[in-house]
Amino acid sequence: MGLCGSPADPAALRAAAREARATGRRLVAVVAWEPPGGEAGYMLRPDPVWAEYGLRQARDRMERAFDAAFGGVPPRGVGVERRLVRDQAWRALCAAADGPHDRLVLGVRAGRRGLFRHDGTTRRVLARATCPVLTVPAPRFPRRLRAALRRATASDFGSASRP
């Protein structure tokens, strides 16, 4: 199960938990991360504080995904392992699910007309994975709600009790 911080993450996490529960396997959630600027930039100018910042961001992304999917409570009947891997996302995901009985679950964004849009990571995983890959689409919002969300400002999400 790979997490990237997209709106598809909670749906993919719930699907991975159902899959793990049905097969009696563990749910292994993977967040791949690199130092800001990438590994090449880090090699030119190593900064442990900057690398720690990237790790903290990855850890926060993992926590937000689990909170959004399960309300902060671990899924019942499923063993969960959380991995933060310092590598490119496609490489970390293919390495995490390299067994013949593994299944890789990825969230994908829906593009126009309901077709799925695969980013570079998803395309690389689909091309290189040695196990079955399940892609889970992000939930679609009604058209009016999408338009309203695009026009929203920070003040629209303020406190309900205004003076």
CORQUIZI-V948955 format. One record per pair of residues at least 24 apart in sequence whose C-alpha atoms are under 10 Angstrom apart, sorted by the first residue. I is the first residue (numbers start at 0). J is the second residue. D is the distance in Angstrom with one decimal. If there is no record, write none. Layout:
i->[I | I]
j->[J | J]
d->[D | D]
//
This chain:
i->[0 | 0 | 0 | 0 | 0 | 0 | 0 | 0 | 0 | 0 | 0 | 0 | 0 | 0 | 0 | 0 | 1 | 1 | 1 | 1 | 1 | 1 | 1 | 1 | 1 | 1 | 1 | 1 | 1 | 1 | 1 | 1 | 1 | 1 | 2 | 2 | 2 | 2 | 2 | 2 | 2 | 2 | 2 | 2 | 2 | 2 | 2 | 2 | 3 | 3 | 3 | 3 | 3 | 3 | 3 | 3 | 3 | 3 | 3 | 3 | 3 | 4 | 4 | 4 | 4 | 4 | 4 | 4 | 4 | 5 | 5 | 5 | 5 | 5 | 5 | 6 | 6 | 6 | 6 | 6 | 6 | 6 | 6 | 6 | 7 | 7 | 7 | 7 | 7 | 7 | 7 | 7 | 7 | 7 | 7 | 7 | 8 | 8 | 8 | 8 | 8 | 8 | 8 | 8 | 8 | 8 | 8 | 8 | 8 | 8 | 8 | 8 | 9 | 9 | 9 | 9 | 9 | 9 | 9 | 9 | 9 | 9 | 9 | 10 | 10 | 10 | 10 | 10 | 10 | 10 | 10 | 10 | 10 | 11 | 11 | 11 | 11 | 11 | 11 | 11 | 11 | 11 | 11 | 11 | 12 | 12 | 12 | 12 | 12 | 12 | 12 | 12 | 12 | 12 | 13 | 13 | 13 | 13 | 13 | 13 | 14 | 14 | 14 | 14 | 14 | 14 | 14 | 15 | 15 | 15 | 15 | 15 | 15 | 15 | 16 | 16 | 16 | 16 | 16 | 16 | 16 | 16 | 16 | 17 | 17 | 17 | 17 | 18 | 18 | 18 | 19 | 19 | 19 | 19 | 19 | 19 | 20 | 20 | 20 | 20 | 20 | 21 | 21 | 22 | 22 | 23 | 23 | 23 | 24 | 24 | 24 | 24 | 24 | 24 | 25 | 25 | 25 | 25 | 25 | 25 | 26 | 26 | 26 | 26 | 26 | 26 | 26 | 27 | 27 | 27 | 27 | 27 | 27 | 27 | 27 | 28 | 28 | 28 | 28 | 28 | 28 | 28 | 28 | 28 | 28 | 28 | 28 | 29 | 29 | 29 | 29 | 29 | 29 | 29 | 29 | 29 | 29 | 29 | 30 | 30 | 30 | 30 | 30 | 30 | 30 | 30 | 30 | 30 | 30 | 30 | 30 | 30 | 30 | 31 | 31 | 31 | 31 | 31 | 31 | 31 | 31 | 31 | 31 | 31 | 31 | 31 | 32 | 32 | 32 | 32 | 32 | 32 | 32 | 32 | 32 | 32 | 33 | 33 | 33 | 33 | 33 | 33 | 34 | 34 | 37 | 37 | 38 | 38 | 38 | 50 | 53 | 54 | 54 | 54 | 55 | 57 | 57 | 57 | 57 | 58 | 58 | 87 | 88 | 88 | 88 | 88 | 88 | 89 | 89 | 89 | 89 | 89 | 89 | 89 | 89 | 89 | 89 | 90 | 90 | 90 | 90 | 90 | 91 | 92 | 92 | 92 | 92 | 93 | 93 | 93 | 93 | 93 | 93 | 93 | 94 | 94 | 95 | 96 | 96 | 96 | 96 | 96 | 97 | 97 | 97 | 97 | 98 | 98 | 98 | 98 | 99 | 99 | 99 | 100 | 100 | 100 | 101 | 101 | 101 | 101 | 102 | 102 | 102 | 102 | 102 | 102 | 103 | 103 | 103 | 103 | 103 | 103 | 103 | 104 | 104 | 104 | 104 | 104 | 105 | 105 | 105 | 105 | 105 | 106 | 106 | 106 | 106 | 106 | 107 | 107 | 107 | 107 | 107 | 107 | 108 | 108 | 108 | 108 | 108 | 108 | 109 | 109 | 109 | 109 | 109 | 110 | 110 | 113]
j->[26 | 27 | 28 | 29 | 30 | 81 | 92 | 95 | 96 | 102 | 103 | 104 | 105 | 106 | 132 | 133 | 27 | 28 | 29 | 30 | 31 | 61 | 82 | 88 | 89 | 91 | 92 | 93 | 95 | 103 | 104 | 105 | 106 | 121 | 28 | 29 | 30 | 31 | 57 | 60 | 61 | 64 | 65 | 88 | 92 | 104 | 105 | 106 | 29 | 30 | 31 | 32 | 57 | 60 | 61 | 64 | 88 | 105 | 106 | 107 | 120 | 30 | 57 | 59 | 60 | 61 | 63 | 64 | 106 | 60 | 64 | 106 | 107 | 108 | 137 | 64 | 67 | 106 | 107 | 108 | 136 | 137 | 138 | 139 | 64 | 105 | 106 | 107 | 108 | 109 | 134 | 135 | 136 | 137 | 138 | 139 | 60 | 61 | 63 | 64 | 65 | 67 | 68 | 104 | 105 | 106 | 107 | 108 | 135 | 136 | 137 | 138 | 63 | 64 | 65 | 66 | 67 | 68 | 69 | 106 | 135 | 137 | 138 | 64 | 67 | 68 | 105 | 106 | 107 | 135 | 136 | 137 | 138 | 64 | 68 | 104 | 105 | 106 | 107 | 133 | 134 | 135 | 136 | 137 | 64 | 65 | 67 | 68 | 69 | 74 | 104 | 105 | 106 | 135 | 65 | 67 | 68 | 69 | 74 | 135 | 68 | 104 | 105 | 106 | 133 | 134 | 135 | 77 | 102 | 103 | 104 | 105 | 133 | 135 | 68 | 73 | 74 | 75 | 76 | 77 | 78 | 79 | 104 | 74 | 75 | 76 | 77 | 77 | 102 | 104 | 76 | 77 | 78 | 79 | 101 | 102 | 74 | 75 | 76 | 77 | 78 | 76 | 77 | 77 | 100 | 76 | 77 | 78 | 76 | 77 | 78 | 79 | 100 | 101 | 76 | 77 | 78 | 79 | 80 | 101 | 74 | 77 | 78 | 79 | 80 | 81 | 102 | 78 | 79 | 80 | 81 | 82 | 95 | 96 | 103 | 61 | 64 | 65 | 79 | 80 | 81 | 82 | 83 | 92 | 95 | 103 | 104 | 57 | 61 | 80 | 81 | 82 | 83 | 84 | 88 | 91 | 92 | 95 | 54 | 57 | 58 | 60 | 61 | 81 | 82 | 83 | 84 | 85 | 86 | 87 | 88 | 91 | 92 | 57 | 58 | 82 | 83 | 84 | 85 | 86 | 87 | 88 | 89 | 90 | 91 | 92 | 56 | 57 | 58 | 83 | 84 | 85 | 86 | 87 | 88 | 91 | 57 | 84 | 85 | 86 | 87 | 88 | 85 | 86 | 86 | 87 | 85 | 86 | 87 | 85 | 85 | 83 | 84 | 85 | 83 | 82 | 83 | 84 | 85 | 82 | 83 | 120 | 119 | 120 | 121 | 123 | 124 | 119 | 120 | 121 | 122 | 123 | 124 | 125 | 126 | 127 | 128 | 120 | 123 | 124 | 127 | 128 | 124 | 120 | 121 | 124 | 128 | 123 | 124 | 125 | 127 | 128 | 129 | 130 | 128 | 129 | 128 | 128 | 129 | 130 | 131 | 132 | 128 | 129 | 130 | 131 | 128 | 129 | 130 | 131 | 129 | 130 | 131 | 129 | 130 | 131 | 129 | 130 | 131 | 132 | 128 | 129 | 130 | 131 | 132 | 133 | 128 | 129 | 130 | 131 | 132 | 133 | 134 | 131 | 132 | 133 | 134 | 135 | 132 | 133 | 134 | 135 | 136 | 133 | 134 | 135 | 136 | 137 | 133 | 134 | 135 | 136 | 137 | 138 | 134 | 135 | 136 | 137 | 138 | 139 | 135 | 136 | 137 | 138 | 139 | 136 | 139 | 139]
d->[7.4 | 6.1 | 4.9 | 6.0 | 8.7 | 9.7 | 7.6 | 8.8 | 8.5 | 8.1 | 5.5 | 4.6 | 6.1 | 8.8 | 9.5 | 9.3 | 8.6 | 6.0 | 4.9 | 6.1 | 8.1 | 9.8 | 9.7 | 8.1 | 9.1 | 8.9 | 6.4 | 9.8 | 9.4 | 7.6 | 6.6 | 5.6 | 7.8 | 10.0 | 7.1 | 6.2 | 5.4 | 8.0 | 9.4 | 7.8 | 7.0 | 7.5 | 9.8 | 9.2 | 9.6 | 9.2 | 7.4 | 7.7 | 9.0 | 6.8 | 8.1 | 9.5 | 8.9 | 7.6 | 8.6 | 8.9 | 8.5 | 9.0 | 8.3 | 9.9 | 9.8 | 9.1 | 9.1 | 9.6 | 6.0 | 8.0 | 8.2 | 7.1 | 9.6 | 9.6 | 8.9 | 7.7 | 8.2 | 7.8 | 8.1 | 9.1 | 9.5 | 8.1 | 8.7 | 7.7 | 9.0 | 5.7 | 7.4 | 9.6 | 9.5 | 8.3 | 4.7 | 6.0 | 6.5 | 9.1 | 9.6 | 7.0 | 5.9 | 3.8 | 6.8 | 9.7 | 9.9 | 9.6 | 9.5 | 6.2 | 8.8 | 8.5 | 7.8 | 9.8 | 7.8 | 5.5 | 8.4 | 9.8 | 8.6 | 9.0 | 7.5 | 10.0 | 9.1 | 5.8 | 7.1 | 8.5 | 5.8 | 4.3 | 8.0 | 8.3 | 9.7 | 8.4 | 9.5 | 9.5 | 9.1 | 6.8 | 9.4 | 7.2 | 9.8 | 6.8 | 7.5 | 6.7 | 7.6 | 9.7 | 8.6 | 6.4 | 6.1 | 5.1 | 8.6 | 8.8 | 7.6 | 5.4 | 7.7 | 8.1 | 7.8 | 7.6 | 9.4 | 6.5 | 8.7 | 9.8 | 7.9 | 8.5 | 8.3 | 9.1 | 9.2 | 9.9 | 6.2 | 7.7 | 8.4 | 9.8 | 9.9 | 7.7 | 9.5 | 9.6 | 9.0 | 9.5 | 7.6 | 10.0 | 8.7 | 8.3 | 6.1 | 8.8 | 8.8 | 9.5 | 9.9 | 9.7 | 6.9 | 8.8 | 9.0 | 6.7 | 9.1 | 8.7 | 9.9 | 9.1 | 9.9 | 9.6 | 8.6 | 9.6 | 8.6 | 9.3 | 8.9 | 6.5 | 8.3 | 9.3 | 9.9 | 9.2 | 9.2 | 8.4 | 6.3 | 5.6 | 8.7 | 9.6 | 9.4 | 9.9 | 10.0 | 8.6 | 7.6 | 8.9 | 9.9 | 7.4 | 7.4 | 9.3 | 9.8 | 9.0 | 9.6 | 6.2 | 4.8 | 5.8 | 7.1 | 10.0 | 9.7 | 6.8 | 6.1 | 4.8 | 6.2 | 8.3 | 9.9 | 8.5 | 6.0 | 4.7 | 5.9 | 7.2 | 8.1 | 8.9 | 9.4 | 8.1 | 10.0 | 9.5 | 7.5 | 6.2 | 4.9 | 6.1 | 8.5 | 9.5 | 9.2 | 9.9 | 9.4 | 9.7 | 8.2 | 8.6 | 6.2 | 4.8 | 6.0 | 7.0 | 8.9 | 7.8 | 7.0 | 7.8 | 9.7 | 6.3 | 7.9 | 7.8 | 6.7 | 8.2 | 6.4 | 5.1 | 6.2 | 8.6 | 9.4 | 9.8 | 7.5 | 8.3 | 8.5 | 7.3 | 9.9 | 8.3 | 5.9 | 4.7 | 5.7 | 5.8 | 6.3 | 4.9 | 8.4 | 8.8 | 6.2 | 7.9 | 8.5 | 6.2 | 9.5 | 7.3 | 6.2 | 4.9 | 5.9 | 6.8 | 7.1 | 9.2 | 9.0 | 8.5 | 5.5 | 6.0 | 7.0 | 9.0 | 8.2 | 9.4 | 9.4 | 9.1 | 9.3 | 8.5 | 9.3 | 9.8 | 9.4 | 7.7 | 9.0 | 8.2 | 9.9 | 9.9 | 7.0 | 9.0 | 9.6 | 9.2 | 7.1 | 8.7 | 9.9 | 6.5 | 9.2 | 9.5 | 8.8 | 8.6 | 5.3 | 7.3 | 8.7 | 6.1 | 5.4 | 9.2 | 10.0 | 8.6 | 9.0 | 8.9 | 8.6 | 7.8 | 8.9 | 9.3 | 9.7 | 9.5 | 10.0 | 7.3 | 8.3 | 9.2 | 6.5 | 9.3 | 7.1 | 5.4 | 7.4 | 8.5 | 8.5 | 9.3 | 10.0 | 7.8 | 7.8 | 6.8 | 9.2 | 9.5 | 7.2 | 5.8 | 6.4 | 9.9 | 9.8 | 7.3 | 6.6 | 9.9 | 7.1 | 5.7 | 8.4 | 9.8 | 7.1 | 8.6 | 8.9 | 5.9 | 7.3 | 9.1 | 9.5 | 9.3 | 5.8 | 5.2 | 5.8 | 7.2 | 8.3 | 9.6 | 7.0 | 6.4 | 4.7 | 6.1 | 8.4 | 8.7 | 5.8 | 4.7 | 5.8 | 7.2 | 7.4 | 6.3 | 4.9 | 6.1 | 8.6 | 8.5 | 5.6 | 4.7 | 5.7 | 6.6 | 9.9 | 6.3 | 5.9 | 4.8 | 6.1 | 9.8 | 9.7 | 8.5 | 5.7 | 5.4 | 8.5 | 9.2 | 9.7 | 6.2 | 6.4 | 8.2 | 7.6 | 9.9 | 10.0 | 8.8]
//
